[in-house]
Amino acid sequence: MKFSVFQVSRQGGRKKNEDRMGYCYTRESGLFLLADGMGGHPEGEVAAQLALQTIAALYQKEARPVIDNTAEFLSNALIAAHHQIIRYASEKGMLDTPRTTLVAVILQGAGATWAHCGDSRLYVIRDGELLTRTRDHSYLEQQSAGASRPARINRNILFTCLGSPTQPIFDIAGPVVLQQGDKLLLCSDGLWGSLSDAEIVRQLASKGVSEAVPDLVEDALRVGGAQSDNVTVLAMEWETPDAFESTRGVSTDSIMDGVFASTIQAGVLDTEVDDLDEATIERSIAEINEAIRRSAARKT
């Protein structure tokens, strides 16, 4: 595999940056992740980091050097990440759970398979045009797709995420066979909330990812102004045709079996996932819900 990749995360006008991103790869497979910890709930950055570390740990375990079933892996990995966040909240005795959105892509062979939960997005651009993008798990996107909803809807209202005391909803798509020069962009809502799809596609189509990504992030921060959301973008170009070394290219051809490379920070939080079981998770969720119920009862 050969691809160019570039990633940037900027804090904007928020008190802290709760976005996380990263990628890892073997000789024949690559995993790209982006998570946006949700404001209004505690420790969004922990939820985002836990999600990335859990999925990356599972990927390292199973990509030998490929994932046997990418869709099944993504489904199981997102649920495992969700469970890790719930368990973290339970062990800390938290009255509310940390929560995060997530978008994940696996490149393998010449195909891309992805999953997303919430409103972090994936854009796929081919020949200067938008081939496809994910649809947010928000009431606003449902309304635009034809579902009956109230006329005024805050774009930030999501009906699912990782870490919620309810089971997350997520979508899986692919594999889409990639062609030389195809570009994939993962981003938090700090980007698409300030820039239109047309502008994102225009800039990404007209430049290499190492030029387009910083420009897109700066434009989003400028449009967002003093109250700008955090802006995080990770983009890659498949089988970069020219000037490979100057476009932050990655070639996995020389990687030996069993070797795993990653930009995702490990070891900060517990990422052991082998001891997860449904009974433990359900017990943790029940404990959190009961703590929330008691807290609400005291306030009334």
C-alpha positions in Angstrom: 0.0 0.0 0.0 1.0 3.6 -0.7 -0.8 6.6 0.6 -0.1 10.2 1.6 -1.6 11.3 5.0 -1.8 14.5 6.9 -3.6 15.4 10.2 -4.2 18.6 12.1 -6.1 19.4 15.3 -6.7 23.0 16.5 -8.4 24.1 19.7 -10.4 27.1 18.4 -12.3 29.1 21.0 -13.0 26.3 23.4 -11.5 25.9 26.8 -9.9 22.6 25.8 -9.6 20.4 22.8 -11.6 17.2 23.2 -10.9 15.9 19.7 -8.6 12.9 19.1 -7.3 11.4 15.9 -4.7 8.9 14.7 -3.9 6.1 12.3 -2.0 2.7 12.4 -1.1 0.2 9.8 0.5 -3.1 9.0 2.0 -4.2 5.6 -1.4 -4.8 4.0 -3.9 -2.9 6.1 -4.5 0.6 7.6 -6.8 2.0 10.2 -7.7 5.7 10.4 -9.7 7.1 13.4 -11.1 10.4 14.5 -13.2 11.1 17.6 -14.8 14.2 19.0 -15.5 14.2 22.8 -18.9 15.7 23.4 -19.3 18.9 25.4 -22.1 19.0 28.0 -20.8 15.8 29.5 -17.7 15.2 31.7 -14.3 14.2 30.3 -15.1 14.2 26.6 -11.4 14.0 25.8 -11.2 10.7 27.9 -14.1 9.2 25.9 -12.4 10.1 22.6 -9.0 8.8 23.8 -10.5 5.6 25.1 -12.3 5.0 21.8 -9.1 5.4 19.8 -7.0 3.3 22.1 -9.5 0.5 22.4 -10.1 0.2 18.6 -6.3 0.5 17.9 -5.6 -2.3 20.5 -8.1 -4.6 18.8 -6.7 -3.8 15.4 -3.2 -4.6 16.5 -4.4 -7.9 17.9 -6.3 -8.9 14.8 -4.5 -7.4 11.8 -2.1 -10.2 11.0 -1.4 -8.5 8.7 -5.1 -8.1 7.5 -8.5 -8.0 9.1 -10.5 -11.1 8.1 -13.8 -9.3 8.0 -13.5 -5.5 8.1 -17.2 -4.7 8.6 -17.5 -7.2 11.4 -14.3 -5.9 13.0 -15.6 -2.3 12.9 -18.9 -3.3 14.5 -17.3 -5.2 17.3 -14.6 -2.5 17.8 -17.1 0.3 18.2 -19.1 -1.7 20.7 -15.9 -2.5 22.6 -15.0 1.2 22.7 -18.5 2.0 23.9 -18.2 -0.6 26.7 -14.8 0.7 27.8 -16.2 4.2 28.2 -19.1 2.9 30.2 -16.8 0.8 32.4 -14.5 3.8 33.0 -17.5 5.9 34.2 -18.7 3.1 36.4 -15.3 2.6 38.0 -15.0 6.3 38.6 -18.4 6.5 40.2 -19.5 9.2 37.7 -23.0 10.5 37.7 -22.8 11.1 33.9 -20.9 9.3 31.3 -18.1 10.7 29.0 -19.3 10.6 25.4 -17.8 10.9 22.0 -18.5 10.7 18.3 -16.3 8.5 16.1 -15.5 7.8 12.5 -13.2 4.9 11.5 -11.9 3.7 8.2 -10.0 0.5 7.3 -8.0 0.4 4.0 -7.2 -3.1 2.9 -6.4 -4.4 -0.5 -7.8 -1.7 -2.7 -10.9 -1.2 -0.6 -12.1 1.2 2.1 -14.7 0.2 4.7 -15.9 2.7 7.3 -18.1 3.1 10.3 -19.3 6.2 12.1 -21.4 7.1 15.2 -22.5 10.7 15.7 -21.5 13.6 13.5 -17.8 13.2 12.9 -17.7 12.7 9.1 -15.9 10.9 6.3 -15.7 12.5 2.8 -14.6 10.4 -0.2 -13.4 12.5 -3.2 -12.7 11.2 -6.7 -11.7 13.1 -9.8 -12.5 16.4 -8.1 -16.1 15.4 -7.1 -17.7 14.2 -3.9 -18.2 10.4 -4.3 -19.9 10.0 -0.9 -19.9 11.2 2.7 -21.4 9.8 5.9 -24.7 11.1 7.2 -24.7 12.4 10.7 -26.8 10.7 13.4 -28.6 14.0 14.1 -32.2 15.1 13.8 -31.1 17.7 11.4 -29.7 15.2 8.9 -32.7 13.0 9.4 -34.9 15.9 8.4 -32.9 16.7 5.3 -33.2 13.0 4.4 -37.0 13.3 4.5 -37.9 12.3 8.0 -40.6 14.4 9.7 -39.0 16.6 12.3 -39.6 20.1 13.9 -38.6 23.0 11.6 -36.0 24.4 13.9 -33.3 21.9 15.0 -30.0 22.5 16.6 -27.3 20.8 14.4 -25.5 19.7 17.6 -28.4 17.5 18.8 -27.4 13.9 18.2 -29.5 10.8 18.9 -26.6 8.5 19.4 -22.9 8.5 20.5 -20.4 6.2 22.1 -20.6 6.3 25.9 -24.3 7.0 26.3 -26.1 4.7 28.8 -28.1 3.5 25.8 -26.7 1.1 23.1 -25.1 3.2 20.3 -26.3 3.3 16.8 -23.7 3.3 14.0 -23.5 2.8 10.3 -21.0 0.7 8.3 -20.4 1.1 4.6 -18.1 -0.4 2.0 -15.9 -1.8 0.9 -15.5 0.9 -1.8 -12.8 0.0 -4.3 -10.3 2.9 -4.4 -8.7 4.4 -7.5 -5.4 6.1 -7.7 -5.7 9.6 -6.5 -8.9 9.1 -4.4 -8.9 11.2 -1.2 -10.5 10.4 2.1 -11.1 13.0 4.7 -12.1 12.4 8.3 -13.2 15.5 10.3 -14.9 16.7 13.4 -18.0 19.0 13.2 -15.7 22.0 13.7 -14.8 21.7 10.0 -18.1 21.0 8.3 -20.0 23.3 10.7 -18.0 26.3 9.3 -17.3 25.2 5.7 -19.8 23.8 3.2 -19.3 20.4 1.6 -18.6 22.1 -1.7 -15.8 24.2 -0.2 -14.3 21.1 1.5 -14.4 19.1 -1.7 -13.0 22.0 -3.8 -10.0 22.6 -1.6 -9.2 18.9 -1.1 -9.5 18.2 -4.8 -7.3 21.1 -5.9 -4.3 20.4 -3.6 -2.3 17.6 -2.0 -3.5 16.6 1.5 -0.5 18.2 3.2 -1.5 21.5 1.7 -5.3 21.2 1.7 -5.7 20.1 5.3 -3.9 23.0 7.0 -5.7 25.5 4.7 -9.1 23.9 5.5 -8.5 24.1 9.2 -7.4 27.7 9.1 -10.4 28.7 7.0 -12.8 26.9 9.4 -11.2 28.7 12.4 -11.5 32.1 10.7 -15.2 31.5 9.8 -15.9 30.3 13.3 -14.4 33.3 14.9 -13.7 33.7 18.6 -16.2 31.0 19.5 -14.9 28.5 16.9 -15.3 24.8 17.8 -12.2 22.6 17.9 -11.3 21.7 14.3 -9.7 18.3 13.6 -9.0 16.8 10.2 -7.2 13.6 9.0 -6.9 13.1 5.3 -5.2 10.6 3.0 -4.6 10.2 -0.7 -4.6 6.7 -2.1 -1.6 5.5 -4.2 -0.2 9.0 -4.5 0.9 9.3 -8.1 3.8 11.8 -8.1 6.2 13.5 -5.7 5.5 10.7 -3.2 8.3 11.6 -0.7 7.3 15.3 -0.6 3.6 14.6 0.2 4.2 12.8 3.5 3.8 9.5 1.9 3.7 6.1 3.6 4.7 3.0 1.9 4.0 -0.3 3.7 5.6 -2.6 1.2 8.8 -3.0 3.3 7.0 -3.7 6.6 7.6 -7.3 7.8 4.9 -9.6 9.1 3.9 -8.9 12.7 5.1 -5.3 12.6 2.5 -2.6 13.6 3.0 1.1 13.3 0.8 3.7 15.0 0.4 7.4 15.7 -2.2 6.7 18.4 -0.9 7.3 21.9 -1.1 4.1 24.0 -0.7 3.3 27.7 -2.3 6.5 29.1 -5.6 4.7 29.8 -6.5 1.1 30.4 -7.2 -0.5 27.1 -7.5 -4.2 28.1 -10.6 -5.4 26.3 -10.4 -9.2 26.7 -12.3 -9.3 30.0 -15.4 -7.4 28.8 -18.6 -9.3 29.1 -22.2 -8.3 28.7 -23.2 -8.9 32.3 -20.5 -6.5 33.5 -21.4 -3.9 31.0 -25.1 -4.1 31.8 -24.3 -3.9 35.5 -22.2 -0.8 35.0 -25.0 0.9 32.9 -27.5 0.1 35.6 -25.3 1.6 38.3 -24.8 4.8 36.3 -28.5 5.1 35.6 -29.4 4.6 39.2 -26.8 7.2 40.3 -28.3 9.7 37.8 -31.8 8.9 39.1 -30.8 9.5 42.7 -29.1 12.7 41.8 -32.2 13.9 40.0 -34.5 12.9 42.9 -32.4 15.0 45.3 -32.6 18.1 43.1 -36.4 17.8 43.1 
